Amino acid sequence: MTAGFPGRILFLRRGPFTALLAVRLQLPQVYHPAPFEVDVSMLENDDRPRVGMEREGGTATLAPPFTIPADLSTLDEYEVRIHDAERERTLVAAIEIVSPANKDRPETRDQFVSKAAALLRQDVCVAIVDIVTSRQSNLYVELLARLGLSDPQLSESMPIVYVVSLRGRKPKRKSTMLDAWFFPLAVGKPLPTLPIWLSPELHIELPLEPSYQETCRLLKIA
């Protein structure tokens, strides 16, 4: 049986450049007995009509016990999620596209890092694509620090643009291991291909350069 990864495309003409990169990520074909499903999602304002209790003369909504003004408009979340359809759509991999809002304040960086750490603890492969040059922080370094770890190859320098794929691995009768494929990015150099792990033994190759080139073409960026 052939399980394809068509990467359901949602073409979004709003939000930062990273949104277009997210929806243009293409997953190649893979041969495996278990089918997988791909979702492309973006957090945005919910414009759906409110659901309430119908009454004569209008709709009465359930009154909340607590209400406070809150600005949620800066919470950007762009990602591709891969689910194992044979295991009740268990999430097996998440590709997180970093936006400027994810890096501009300590609280938003903490939110991003907490989410990635939680996914890794659930045995989900996490890939981070960070091409945001307007902020100096490195979320991969902050994620490792949250886990009490560090990457020795970053001891002398800390690239602000990079891609990385991480997965937790549990060898028999040994402590859990964290595998990381980290690639710093440089101007004029092609984007790398990331391994995306669907199970402990199965991974697919995700070529980022074709997605980036297609996004540049759509946005008419030379």
Summary of the structure (lengths in Angstrom):
residues: 222
radius of gyration: 19.6
end to end distance: 41.3
largest distance: 69.2
contacts: 561
relative contact order: 0.16
helix: 24%
strand: 29%
